[in-house]
């Protein structure tokens, strides 16, 4: 289930080619760039760009293996790999950040509507604008709370079920 969620995140961020590369590296463990391009049936240039972006974001990593004892950069084999444990940690961090952003937004929205809520609590009459704002806030608050619950379920999935 974790792998499926991770792949859907990769797909939404890098498209189908990125998802294909990620899944391929998960299955095959270590591959050279040329092998990735051939197996994923993608142009080498596109593969190189996607591998670089995914490495920068921390979803994949590269291991340099020397061809000879000199260890010169032009005599290295670059093997791309996915460490799913690290990907899970990365995703949990990003989920926590998303949850904090949602909480902050919810607090901001609550602060803006606080005077209107005080009027409702005291059973005072509301103007049309206040009624409209209260309705908008209610819908937005419901969406924010639901999003927070979804993010928390993803945090639990990736944090608690290794």
NORFENNOR-V696891 format. One line per field, one symbol per residue. phi: phi as a letter, one per 30 degrees, with the letter a starting at -180 (. if undefined). psi: psi as a letter, one per 40 degrees, with the letter a starting at -180 (. if undefined). burial: + if it has 9 or more other C-alpha atoms within 8 Angstrom, else -. A space follows every 10 residues. Layout:
BEGIN
phi->???
psi->???
burial->???
END
This chain:
BEGIN
phi->.ddddddddd dddciddddd deddddddib bdeddddddd hbdedddddd dddddddjdb bbcccddbdd idedcccccc accddddddd ddeddddddd dddddddddd ddcedddddd ddiddcdddd dddddddddd dddddddddd ddddddeddc cd
psi->dddddddddd dddeaddddd dddddddech iiddddddde fiiddddddd ddddddeedi iihhhidaed fidefihhhi ihgddddddd dddddddddd dddddddddd ddeddddddd defiiiiddd dddddddddd dddddddddd ddddddddde g.
burial->-----+++-+ +--++-++++ ++++++--++ +++--++--+ -+-+--++-+ +--++--+++ ++---+---- +---++++++ +++---++++ ++--++-++- -++--+--+- --+--++-++ -----+---+ +-++--+--- +--++-++-- ++-++++++- --
END
